[in-house]
Amino acid sequence: MTEWKEFSVEQLFFVKRGKTLSLENKSVYVGDIPCINGSSENNGVFCYLSENITEMGFELHKAPALSLARVGNAGKTFVQNSDFFIADNAFSLTLKEKQEIPVYLFISTVLDLETIKYSYGRTISIEKYKNLVIKLPALENGKPDYHFMKNYIDGLQSRPIQTSVSTGAAELAVNNWRSYSMGSLFDFAKGKRLVKADMVSGDVNYLGAISENNGVREKIETDHFQRPNCITVNYNGSVGEAFYQSEAFWASDDVNILYAKDFWKMNKYIAMFLITVIKANRYRFGYGRKWTLEKMKETNIKLPSQTDGMPDFIYMENYIKSLPYSDRI
């Protein structure tokens, strides 16, 4: 079995911080080179710039490399397979020994396990991150076993996902939708803080304010949990990320929990429709603003409606069922 050893980020990578991108420069230097910031989506891409922005002091980072969000979804890494710029809410990480993308994918997965250290709005300093220690496969001489990492990623197998839904999606006549406050649609609950020292490994989902893995940060042992068939929405951290929960869970205090009011019944299809609409409101709460319980109740979302003014939940369910791969939900 391959032995794993500890390595600091500074031992492995050249780490560089990005440069502040003004709104003026963002519009003046529009191009086709990705600029990475602290986003948790779209591989971290914030905008696209021209190479001419180097005259403003921006460095063009060569691929392959990793980008790292230092705020927002702090600690999240993305593999960059084309040359890129970075803004001031991100770092670039380039391995000191030239390696291929599969190696970066392997190390990115390991680094992302450390994101729990940077929750609750904490930012990452470049000095602190350089000192981060992770475990990687190692050779007998103590150096990272990049050959093993590449072969491991290359050896992962997958097969295309198939769907039996052959019809096209139903039409969305959004001009006829009506506004509803979230407070009129949902009964709300709030997650409860659980400190790391009190966590015991188990089989109950523990949800944090993250943007991936359906919000599940880890599995814990607990007798205190929320009932499923609900939507969870991050009010802090990756604000506005929303997920459907089909299993019992414990949510952290950075997560709001939304249950259907008595006049309608939630299922996974309706939930998928609502989640898409809810997430469309995330832009209102970026840059450190929190989507608190009271603000969420007051937020209006537009939905398909019936002639009597009630939300058309049957339409929502049928629309999701009409989408290719909906049978895989």
MOQUIWO-V419035 format. One record per residue. N is the residue number from 1. RES is the residue in three letters. PSI is psi in whole degrees, 0 to 359 (none if undefined). Layout:
n->N res->RES psi->PSI
n->N res->RES psi->PSI
This chain:
n->1 res->MET psi->139
n->2 res->THR psi->134
n->3 res->GLU psi->141
n->4 res->TRP psi->139
n->5 res->LYS psi->165
n->6 res->GLU psi->140
n->7 res->PHE psi->139
n->8 res->SER psi->155
n->9 res->VAL psi->321
n->10 res->GLU psi->330
n->11 res->GLN psi->328
n->12 res->LEU psi->322
n->13 res->PHE psi->152
n->14 res->PHE psi->122
n->15 res->VAL psi->127
n->16 res->LYS psi->142
n->17 res->ARG psi->152
n->18 res->GLY psi->184
n->19 res->LYS psi->145
n->20 res->THR psi->130
n->21 res->LEU psi->112
n->22 res->SER psi->158
n->23 res->LEU psi->325
n->24 res->GLU psi->312
n->25 res->ASN psi->328
n->26 res->LYS psi->323
n->27 res->SER psi->327
n->28 res->VAL psi->322
n->29 res->TYR psi->40
n->30 res->VAL psi->135
n->31 res->GLY psi->214
n->32 res->ASP psi->14
n->33 res->ILE psi->125
n->34 res->PRO psi->140
n->35 res->CYS psi->124
n->36 res->ILE psi->137
n->37 res->ASN psi->207
n->38 res->GLY psi->18
n->39 res->SER psi->148
n->40 res->SER psi->5
n->41 res->GLU psi->171
n->42 res->ASN psi->38
n->43 res->ASN psi->27
n->44 res->GLY psi->1
n->45 res->VAL psi->126
n->46 res->PHE psi->319
n->47 res->CYS psi->184
n->48 res->TYR psi->133
n->49 res->LEU psi->162
n->50 res->SER psi->159
n->51 res->GLU psi->340
n->52 res->ASN psi->344
n->53 res->ILE psi->350
n->54 res->THR psi->336
n->55 res->GLU psi->347
n->56 res->MET psi->10
n->57 res->GLY psi->2
n->58 res->PHE psi->141
n->59 res->GLU psi->135
n->60 res->LEU psi->115
n->61 res->HIS psi->134
n->62 res->LYS psi->140
n->63 res->ALA psi->156
n->64 res->PRO psi->153
n->65 res->ALA psi->175
n->66 res->LEU psi->147
n->67 res->SER psi->151
n->68 res->LEU psi->127
n->69 res->ALA psi->129
n->70 res->ARG psi->347
n->71 res->VAL psi->178
n->72 res->GLY psi->248
n->73 res->ASN psi->62
n->74 res->ALA psi->135
n->75 res->GLY psi->349
n->76 res->LYS psi->131
n->77 res->THR psi->154
n->78 res->PHE psi->144
n->79 res->VAL psi->126
n->80 res->GLN psi->118
n->81 res->ASN psi->8
n->82 res->SER psi->158
n->83 res->ASP psi->150
n->84 res->PHE psi->162
n->85 res->PHE psi->160
n->86 res->ILE psi->137
n->87 res->ALA psi->183
n->88 res->ASP psi->355
n->89 res->ASN psi->20
n->90 res->ALA psi->161
n->91 res->PHE psi->158
n->92 res->SER psi->142
n->93 res->LEU psi->112
n->94 res->THR psi->125
n->95 res->LEU psi->139
n->96 res->LYS psi->332
n->97 res->GLU psi->125
n->98 res->LYS psi->126
n->99 res->GLN psi->166
n->100 res->GLU psi->171
n->101 res->ILE psi->319
n->102 res->PRO psi->325
n->103 res->VAL psi->318
n->104 res->TYR psi->321
n->105 res->LEU psi->318
n->106 res->PHE psi->309
n->107 res->ILE psi->326
n->108 res->SER psi->318
n->109 res->THR psi->319
n->110 res->VAL psi->316
n->111 res->LEU psi->323
n->112 res->ASP psi->341
n->113 res->LEU psi->346
n->114 res->GLU psi->359
n->115 res->THR psi->335
n->116 res->ILE psi->336
n->117 res->LYS psi->344
n->118 res->TYR psi->27
n->119 res->SER psi->180
n->120 res->TYR psi->37
n->121 res->GLY psi->3
n->122 res->ARG psi->138
n->123 res->THR psi->169
n->124 res->ILE psi->125
n->125 res->SER psi->152
n->126 res->ILE psi->326
n->127 res->GLU psi->316
n->128 res->LYS psi->320
n->129 res->TYR psi->326
n->130 res->LYS psi->331
n->131 res->ASN psi->354
n->132 res->LEU psi->134
n->133 res->VAL psi->130
n->134 res->ILE psi->161
n->135 res->LYS psi->135
n->136 res->LEU psi->158
n->137 res->PRO psi->140
n->138 res->ALA psi->154
n->139 res->LEU psi->172
n->140 res->GLU psi->332
n->141 res->ASN psi->4
n->142 res->GLY psi->357
n->143 res->LYS psi->157
n->144 res->PRO psi->140
n->145 res->ASP psi->78
n->146 res->TYR psi->329
n->147 res->HIS psi->317
n->148 res->PHE psi->315
n->149 res->MET psi->314
n->150 res->LYS psi->314
n->151 res->ASN psi->326
n->152 res->TYR psi->311
n->153 res->ILE psi->316
n->154 res->ASP psi->333
n->155 res->GLY psi->352
n->156 res->LEU psi->135
n->157 res->GLN psi->146
n->158 res->SER psi->164
n->159 res->ARG psi->150
n->160 res->PRO psi->140
n->161 res->ILE psi->135
n->162 res->GLN psi->153
n->163 res->THR psi->147
n->164 res->SER psi->2
n->165 res->VAL psi->109
n->166 res->SER psi->347
n->167 res->THR psi->157
n->168 res->GLY psi->162
n->169 res->ALA psi->147
n->170 res->ALA psi->160
n->171 res->GLU psi->141
n->172 res->LEU psi->104
n->173 res->ALA psi->74
n->174 res->VAL psi->339
n->175 res->ASN psi->339
n->176 res->ASN psi->6
n->177 res->TRP psi->158
n->178 res->ARG psi->159
n->179 res->SER psi->139
n->180 res->TYR psi->137
n->181 res->SER psi->145
n->182 res->MET psi->330
n->183 res->GLY psi->336
n->184 res->SER psi->345
n->185 res->LEU psi->330
n->186 res->PHE psi->149
n->187 res->ASP psi->132
n->188 res->PHE psi->145
n->189 res->ALA psi->162
n->190 res->LYS psi->142
n->191 res->GLY psi->170
n->192 res->LYS psi->137
n->193 res->ARG psi->140
n->194 res->LEU psi->115
n->195 res->VAL psi->154
n->196 res->LYS psi->323
n->197 res->ALA psi->336
n->198 res->ASP psi->1
n->199 res->MET psi->136
n->200 res->VAL psi->130
n->201 res->SER psi->137
n->202 res->GLY psi->215
n->203 res->ASP psi->15
n->204 res->VAL psi->133
n->205 res->ASN psi->130
n->206 res->TYR psi->119
n->207 res->LEU psi->134
n->208 res->GLY psi->178
n->209 res->ALA psi->60
n->210 res->ILE psi->171
n->211 res->SER psi->9
n->212 res->GLU psi->175
n->213 res->ASN psi->35
n->214 res->ASN psi->26
n->215 res->GLY psi->356
n->216 res->VAL psi->116
n->217 res->ARG psi->321
n->218 res->GLU psi->180
n->219 res->LYS psi->134
n->220 res->ILE psi->166
n->221 res->GLU psi->125
n->222 res->THR psi->151
n->223 res->ASP psi->355
n->224 res->HIS psi->109
n->225 res->PHE psi->162
n->226 res->GLN psi->146
n->227 res->ARG psi->150
n->228 res->PRO psi->197
n->229 res->ASN psi->58
n->230 res->CYS psi->173
n->231 res->ILE psi->135
n->232 res->THR psi->140
n->233 res->VAL psi->128
n->234 res->ASN psi->128
n->235 res->TYR psi->348
n->236 res->ASN psi->176
n->237 res->GLY psi->241
n->238 res->SER psi->77
n->239 res->VAL psi->132
n->240 res->GLY psi->353
n->241 res->GLU psi->132
n->242 res->ALA psi->145
n->243 res->PHE psi->152
n->244 res->TYR psi->132
n->245 res->GLN psi->116
n->246 res->SER psi->355
n->247 res->GLU psi->157
n->248 res->ALA psi->149
n->249 res->PHE psi->164
n->250 res->TRP psi->126
n->251 res->ALA psi->139
n->252 res->SER psi->170
n->253 res->ASP psi->1
n->254 res->ASP psi->7
n->255 res->VAL psi->133
n->256 res->ASN psi->145
n->257 res->ILE psi->129
n->258 res->LEU psi->117
n->259 res->TYR psi->150
n->260 res->ALA psi->136
n->261 res->LYS psi->168
n->262 res->ASP psi->338
n->263 res->PHE psi->359
n->264 res->TRP psi->162
n->265 res->LYS psi->126
n->266 res->MET psi->147
n->267 res->ASN psi->176
n->268 res->LYS psi->331
n->269 res->TYR psi->313
n->270 res->ILE psi->319
n->271 res->ALA psi->318
n->272 res->MET psi->322
n->273 res->PHE psi->311
n->274 res->LEU psi->321
n->275 res->ILE psi->318
n->276 res->THR psi->319
n->277 res->VAL psi->317
n->278 res->ILE psi->315
n->279 res->LYS psi->338
n->280 res->ALA psi->347
n->281 res->ASN psi->5
n->282 res->ARG psi->328
n->283 res->TYR psi->338
n->284 res->ARG psi->342
n->285 res->PHE psi->30
n->286 res->GLY psi->181
n->287 res->TYR psi->44
n->288 res->GLY psi->351
n->289 res->ARG psi->138
n->290 res->LYS psi->141
n->291 res->TRP psi->78
n->292 res->THR psi->168
n->293 res->LEU psi->315
n->294 res->GLU psi->318
n->295 res->LYS psi->324
n->296 res->MET psi->318
n->297 res->LYS psi->325
n->298 res->GLU psi->346
n->299 res->THR psi->132
n->300 res->ASN psi->135
n->301 res->ILE psi->148
n->302 res->LYS psi->135
n->303 res->LEU psi->157
n->304 res->PRO psi->144
n->305 res->SER psi->158
n->306 res->GLN psi->173
n->307 res->THR psi->336
n->308 res->ASP psi->4
n->309 res->GLY psi->354
n->310 res->MET psi->149
n->311 res->PRO psi->143
n->312 res->ASP psi->82
n->313 res->PHE psi->331
n->314 res->ILE psi->318
n->315 res->TYR psi->316
n->316 res->MET psi->314
n->317 res->GLU psi->314
n->318 res->ASN psi->328
n->319 res->TYR psi->312
n->320 res->ILE psi->320
n->321 res->LYS psi->338
n->322 res->SER psi->350
n->323 res->LEU psi->140
n->324 res->PRO psi->141
n->325 res->TYR psi->3
n->326 res->SER psi->336
n->327 res->ASP psi->355
n->328 res->ARG psi->0
n->329 res->ILE psi->none
